[in-house]
Amino acid sequence: MAALLLPLLLAFSARPGLAAQPASEKELGPKALKIVVADLKSADSDVREQAVRVLGEAGNKAAEGMLRDMLNDKDKYVRIAAARALWELGSPAGMKTIRAIIDDVPAQGPIPVTNDPLVQLRIISQNSIREKAIEAYAWMRGEKGADLLYKLKNDAYGPIRDTAARELARLGHDDELATFISALSDQDEAVRFEAATVLSRICHPAGAGPLAKLAAGDDSVRVRMAALDALACSPAKRDAEDVLLKLTDDDNPTIRYKAIAALGGIQDAKVKTKLFQISQDSKDIRVRIAAQKSLMLCGAQPDVSVVRDAMTAASPDTRLTALEVAASFPKDEALPVFAQGLDDPDTRVRLAAALRVLRLAGRS
């Protein structure tokens, strides 16, 4: 790993004009990289997976050697993350790894064997890994991966068939998409919830109207929340603007929070005014930073003081949101926030800050 790290360190230290930049910025790049590389060696596979994702999202091709090495990780989720990260850097080196995991179909033995609880758990685990690999494959290949997805709709296992259908819907295939949208009006609460949850993962513009209706008045709180999550990433969320604005005053605090988050990106004076009011009036830092993020996505300049307050919040999720907002700041205002994140006690926050620093260094 040390040999693979050297080219990446050199890539950052050799960037034109870097020596003329403030000492804090010169130091943050290598510090961020060392945090990521240290986490690649973590005994916790979740941490290794997060670190791998950071290397891909940072966009520096000098990381390719390390990522190829991670294709041999003992944990398959880490291998999948490495394949995706390599693809982001322009390398298809991980495609064979992805296909091997997808094709590793659990054996279907005699009924007395497959009814054994331990065997069933192993099948569930193996198929969960296959689902993750299918998601990665569809993301990497796009429409070129549709043929395999259609084949997987005939897989022996229901969760795999569902995953293939979901990914086809994400790619915009009408039949699959229509199935999920029609399920939003099903009489069964569980079906409505699953349909909204799927749409929150594929982020397609279709379905904004039915989702707004669910968010506004479904009898189930969990269905309303799933609908808001789906609206939050929908390119057609503007169609639900009035509903979202109303829900920012809902009696349920989680509904209010999710409505605030869903308003992000809607270019409308009413939305900006409402978000600004929330960011100024709320005493809950989680709500204030969520409003700031939505304002940022609407094209408004976030409040530096709110971000600084959020970086001292007890919740790591709040600190993560603060880092997202800080990424829109000018460099001299963003760097102190990122530096604070690099020393955060939470692994996710440290790695998120490292990603921001590495991206900043990559643009220098």
N, C-alpha and C positions, 0 to 999 in steps of 0.2 A: 504493500500500500504506500510506503514511503517513497518508493521509486515512482509510483504513479502520481503522487502529490506534487513532485517537483515541477513538472511542466505547467501545472495549473498555478502554482505560486509564482513562477516566472511570468506567466501570462498576465497576472495582475500587476506585478511589480514593474513590468516593462511597458506599461501603457503610457503613451505620449503625454507629457505634461503632468504626470502624476506627482513627480517630486516637487513641483511648484505649488501643489495644493496644500491646504492646512494639514498640520501634523496629525490631527485627529482623523482626518479622512484617509491619510496614508496608512494609518495603523488599523483602521476598521476593516479594510478589505481582507488582509491576511488573518486578522482575528476571526472574522466571520467564516472564512474558509476552514480554519483549524477547528472551529466548532462543528461544522458540517462533517469534516473528515473524522473527527473523534466519534461522532454519532454513527458513522458508518460501521464502526467497530463495536457498537453497543451490543450487550447481550440480549437486549430487548428488540425483538424483530420489528415491532411497531415503530420504534425510534429509527432503526435502520431504514425502514420504508420511507419515513418522513424525510430523512437526510437524502436519500436517493432522489426523491421528488424535487427537493431544493436544487440539486445539481442540474437536473433537467430544465427546471424553470428559470434558472439563472442564465442559461443560454450560452455558456462558454464552452466551445468545442474542445478545449483542453481537458475537460472532465471526462471525455469519452473513454479513456483508458480505465479510469476508476469504475465507470458504469459497466463496462464490459466485464470487469472482474466481479461485479455484483450479480451478474447473470448466473453465477455459480453459487449464490447464497443458498444456505440450507433451507431457507424459508421461501416457499413459492410466491407469497405475496410480495416479498422483496424483489424476486426475479421479475415479476410482472411490472413492478414500479420501475425497475432498471430498464426493461424493454421500452416502456413508454418514454422514459427520460432520454434514452438514446434516440428514439424517433423524433423527439423534440429538437435534438441536436442534428437531425438530418441523417441519422444512421439507422438502417433496417436490421442491425445486428441482432436485435432481440426478437425478431418475428418468429424464428424457429422455436424459441423458448415459449412464446405465447401459444403457438399451434400445438406444441407438445402437451401443454397443460390442458388445452381445450379437448384434445383427442384422448386424454387419459380418463376414459369413461369407467366409472365403477362397475365391477363385475356384478352380474345379476345371477346369483347362485340359486340353489333350490330354496323353496319357501321356508323350510325349517331353519336354514342358515341365515337368510336375509331378515328373518323376524328377530334375530338376536339383537338386543338393544345396542351392544357395542358395535356390531356390524352396521346397524342403522346410523349410529352417530358418525362412523367413519365415512359412510356414503354421503351424509349431509355435509360433512366437512369437505370432502373431495369435490362435491358439486358446488359448494360456496366458492372454492378456489377457481373452479371452471367458470362460474358466473363472472368473477372479477376479470379473468382472462378474456372472456367474450366482450365485456365492456371495453377493455383495452384494445382488443382487435378492431372493434367497430369504430372506436375513436381514431385509431391509427390508419385504417384503410378507408374509412368513409364509405361512400357508395360502392366502391370496389369490393367491399367486404359483404355486400348484400347476399351474394350467392351462398356463402357459408352460413349466414344467418338464417336463410330459408331452409337450408338443410337441418340446422339445429332446431328448427321448429318441429322436427320429427324425432327429436332426441327421446331416449327412453325415460328421461326424468322431467317431471313437470316444471321444477324451478328453472331448468335450462331452457325449456320451451318458452317459458314466460320471459326470461332474459332476452332471448333472441327476438321475440315479438316487441319487447320494449325498445331494443336498439333499432329495430326496423322503423318503429314509430318515430324515434329520435331523428332518423335519417329522412323522415317525411313520407314514408310509405303509407298511402291513404287508408288501406284496409285496417292495418294495425292501429293507426292513429285514431280512426273512427271508432274502433272498439273501445279504446280507453276513454274517449270523450263521451260516448254514449253511456258508459258505466258511471259517469258522474251523476246521472239521474236515476240510478238503480234504487229500488226500495230498500235494499239491504245496506245498512250503515257500513259494514265491513267492506263491501264492494266499492262504495263511494270513497271510502278512505284510501283503499289501495289504488284506485284510479287517480285520485288527486296526488297521492304519493309518487306514482309513476310519472305523472306530468311535471312534478317538481324536479324530477331527475332528467327529463328529456328537454325541458325548457323550450317547447314549441309554441309558436304564437297562437295556434288553434286552441280553442277551448276557453279563452279568457272570459267570455260571457257566462257560461255555466259555472266556471270557477268563482266568479264574482258573486253569483247567486248563492253558491254554497257558503262562501265566506260571510255573506251578509246574514243568512238566516237558517243555516242547517241546524237541526236539533242537537247534533253531536259537536262538542267543542273540538274533539280531535280532528273531525272532518274539516271544520272551519280553519283550523291551524294548518292542515295539509294543503288546503286550497290557497291560503295566503302564501305558503312557501312556493307553490306552483306559480302564483301570480308574480312573486318577487323576481323570478328569473324569466318571465314571459316577455318576449319582445312586443306583445300586444297589451301590456299592462295599462296603457293609457285608457283603454276601453273600460277599465274598472276604477278609474280615478275617483269618481264620486263615492263609490262604496268604500274605497280605501281611506279617503279623507274622513268619512263618517266613523270608520272603525278605529281611528286614532283616539276616539273618545269612548270606546267600548268599556263596559264594566269589568271585563276580564283583562287583567294586566298583560297576559301573554298575547292575547289578541291585539291589544293596543301596540305592543312592541313589534309584532310581526307585520302589522299594517304600516307602521313607520318604516320598517325595513323595505317593504314592498313598494313604497312610494319613490324610492331611489331611482333616478333616471328619467322620471316624468318631467318633461320641460313645460312647466306651467307656473304662472305667477302665484296662483292659489296654493299650489303644492309647496313652493319655496317659502311662502309666508307661514304656512302651517308648520313646516319643519323648523323654521327659525324660531317660531314661538315656543315649540316644544323644547328645543335645545336650550332656550333661555329660562323657561319656567320650571322644567322638571327638576326635582331634587334627586332623582335616580340617575347616577352616572352612566349606567348601562343604557338607559333611554336617551340620555343626552348625546352619547357618542354614536348611537344608532342613528339619531336624527342628523348628526354631523356627517356620517357616512352617506346618508341619503341625499343631503344637501350637496355633498361633493359630486355624487353621481348625477345630480341635476345641473352641474356646472357652476355651483356657487363656491366661494372660497371658505373652507372650514375654519373654525376658531382654534387657534393654537392652544389657548388656555384649557379648552375642554379636552384636547388630546393629552396634554400634560397631566390633567387630573385623572384621566382614564388610565394612564400608565401606572398609576398608584392604586388602582382598584384591586380588590381581593380576587375578583374573577379573572382567570386567564383568558376567557373568551372576550371580556371587555378590553383587555390589553391587546389582544389580537386585532380587534376592530380598530383600536387606536393606531396600530401600526399601518393598517390599510389606509386610514385617513391621512396619516403623516406622509405617505408616499406621494400625495398630491402637493406637498409643501415645496417651497424652494429649498435647495440643498442645505443652506445654512440653518434652516429651521428643522429640516427632516433629520439631519445627522445626529443631533443630541437625543432625539427620540429613539432612533435605531440603536445608538450606543447603549442607551438604557435597556433596550430589549435584549441586546447581546448578553447582558448580565442578569437577565431574568431567571428566577428559580425554576420556571416551567419550561420543559423541553420544547413544547410546541411554539411558545413565544420566542425562545432563543433562535430556533430554526427559522421562524417567520422573519425575525429581524435580520438574521444572516442572509436570507434571500433578498431582502430589500437592499442590504448593503452591497451584495454581490451584483445585483442589477445596476445599482448606482455606479459601482466601479466599472462595470462593463460599458457604461455610456460615457465614461470620462475620457 
